[in-house]
């Protein structure tokens, strides 16, 4: 599993879904990757995610979710049975996008 730091460039709701957001994520490569994630219920204003650096799995086969190709998976935890929800973010905010975990 390849885990890399990505910075969210855009975040938009996918129409006719309650849970899905379409993210454009910078991993230090061109072009940015599109990632579909089921976190919309935790972000009433998806624009609040723009600029956030968090961890993603980046070596998965592309998947099509509700007609949108997803090229990775966001790391997050909680959100079930009343648990708080949290994105998994790097402790050091200055870590460059694209940095891979060991």
Secondary structure by P-SEA (a helix, b strand, c coil): cbbbbbbbcbbbbccccccbbbbbcccccccbbbbbbccccccccccccccbbbbbbccccccccccccccbbbbbcccccccccccccccccccccccccc
